[in-house]
Amino acid sequence: MCSEFINITSENLAKEHLCCIIRSRKPHPGVEAKREWLAKRLKEGHVFRKLNVKGCVFIEYAPLETAWVPITGDNFYYIYCLWVSGGPKGHGYGKALMEYCLADAKARGKSGVCMLGAAKQKAWLSDQSFAKKFGFEVVDTTENGYELLALSFDGTTPRFAENAKKMEIESKDLTIYYDMQCPYVLQQIEMIRQYCEEKQISASFIEVDTLQKAKELPCIFNNWALFYKGKFETVNLSDISFIERILKK
């Protein structure tokens, strides 16, 4: 198995595979949107480290101060994604990526590392049981079962922003907040938008396109948040079958 890892930089971003499950010989709109988003984030200290293969083996993290999530804290890293899937699983790559992140945090004098979790593992969130093996602990929670996990080096801890615990909006329409951090987001948004147009469903699609918007969101967020009838439903990327289920409520 390959043992070479590389970090995405402004110099190699245009040519490197971005490690998601999407496979296409032609430019993929979602991957290219991610590439454009990442180009801006790299200047802010965002790290994308991957196995040097066309596979799904990578970690993505950023300084919490510039991470597009409604979480507050001083001097932490925030892990957006840590994924190893398919054939590479079981070869220690996940461990190597997490250890790199933790070592990077310590070398830069960070207070610790944090990530989004849930009382019940969510499909689009990194494996929190894996993180807990490294010492990550629950440091904050929401009423609907989401958790903030952190590994603190100095005893300080981050917190969900107070606005993130609202989990309510005024609009009763199907409402999705999203950004382009994940290559799957663009195709999911377009698919749901088309479905709503065909079914004449009133819906709002709100792109979170600035750090300020992300920090002020009325819910937890990794790159996606869905509301219906004013209530928060999920942080998971949603398909049409999920949309159909919640519309029956």
Salt bridges, closest charged atoms under 4 A:
GLU16 OE1 - LYS50 NZ 3.25
GLU32 OE1 - ARG35 NE 3.33
GLU44 OE1 - ARG41 NE 2.92
GLU60 OE1 - LYS34 NZ 3.01
GLU60 OE2 - HIS46 NE2 2.92
GLU99 OE2 - LYS95 NZ 2.57
ASP104 OD1 - ARG108 NE 2.76
ASP140 OD1 - LYS165 NZ 2.96
GLU168 OE2 - LYS231 NZ 2.47
GLU190 OE2 - ARG193 NH2 3.74
ASP209 OD1 - LYS213 NZ 2.79
GLU233 OE1 - LYS249 NZ 2.80
